[in-house]
Amino acid sequence: MIFQALFEFMDFTGLLLFSFVVLLLTDVFRNWRPHSFPPGPWAMPFLGNVFTGVDFKTMEKLARVYGPVFSLRRGSERMVFISGYKMVKEALVNQLDSFVDRPVVPLFHVVYKGLGIALSNGYLWKKQRKFANTHLRYFGEGQKSLEKYIEVESNFLCEAFKEEQGRPFDPHYILTNGVSNIISSVVFGHRFEYSDQSFRKLLELDNEAIMLAGSAQTQLYDVFPGLLKYLPGPHQTVHANYKEIMTFLKKEIEKHQEEWNPDDPRDYIDVYLAEMDKKKEDPQAGFNVETLQVCTLDLIEAGTETTATTLRWALVYMMHYPEIQEKVQAEIDRVIGQSRQPTLADRPNLPYTDAVIHETQRMGNIVPMGFPKMASKDTTLGGYFIPKGTAISTILASVLFDKNEWVTPDVFSPEHFLDSEGQFRRRDAFLPFSTGKRACLGEHLAKMELFLLFTSFLQHFTFSPVPGEMPSLKGVLGFTHSPEKFRMLAVPR
């Protein structure tokens, strides 16, 4: 009765104001930070911290203010950020089972639908990851087979560099195509010529989607997906690009289905088709064509973008530090010479080269924010309570540049990975692939590729900047952190 009388005496403006106050109070009480939850900056009503930058440098500033475990609110969802080696290790290694799940990321859920390897959970994730891991390690002759794929592609890449005849060129898509051909050989059973425009278009679409996915404007979609799916914006480009990529992958799978011979599996898709037959009685494992399509996307993306981007950073650093490039070449000449290709067996004898590759990964900081995870149970971290279902982000950049772990974290120095006798040393705070149960599936392959390709490049070429065009070390931040567009000179040795 009281509210009815109140409404009768209100004009339209008053009613709007009253409604707003009610909504405001509802938002405040509903989104009140729980007791013992990680601290964070004040959040705006309804919007939360949507105007707080999503880049790793902003996160570094927030960590200095609120500590290594802090939180932000996007809309009505809270996300916890974990900074520094000590706390990231506590979350992903010491509490191995606490942050195993993936949250629903609306921007990607449109494409992945909770299937595949990277964004699935539970029983399906365990089965799909185990199957992919087994295939990557043991298909053909396992490591020897993978090494052969890399050696073959290394020859094609070096030939492509030679064809530039010492003239200025942009290596971006030559490298991306070459690296992608290695995982394509594993997944599709064949490689793509560098002149193949349809595959080049696929790589360009994927690169654009990855760059846009890291922008604050695109990530607004994750806060208000119900509204933004009807509005224009970069999220629409991301979804359109993935739609074209999925069409391409679907055609590859259909071709495999037509040619499939269960007695002669050629690649990952063929083996997966056989597994679909075996797992018909276990539908929860998810072995079907739809999941295969998403798994294929997972493998192609994981096996392409980060490794190709790391190699571009390696070339940029070699141009900036010619004295380091000369030391790498001298070591390669002494151990391998010019008469044969590098092999993985050479790695222990090339400690300086290995250190330069690792320092490139550290300074390149390829995936600075990692990929979001989710608390799979109620847990405590850094003295704060994190309820089950809370999304978290382990800031890998904060580990790679942790002042407590690296002597000169902001300086490119291969000595970070060398002992007093010049031998290679492993570093616990080297986590470009993340760590724990959700560590990058492609880590093993990526390490092989980086060593063999980088060593081959410096065995055959000296890289220098185009006069007046020294590449920037600043980098461009999308979902990955990549070099700005550059041209270079590759002079045969």
Disulfide bonds with the S-S distance in Angstrom:
none
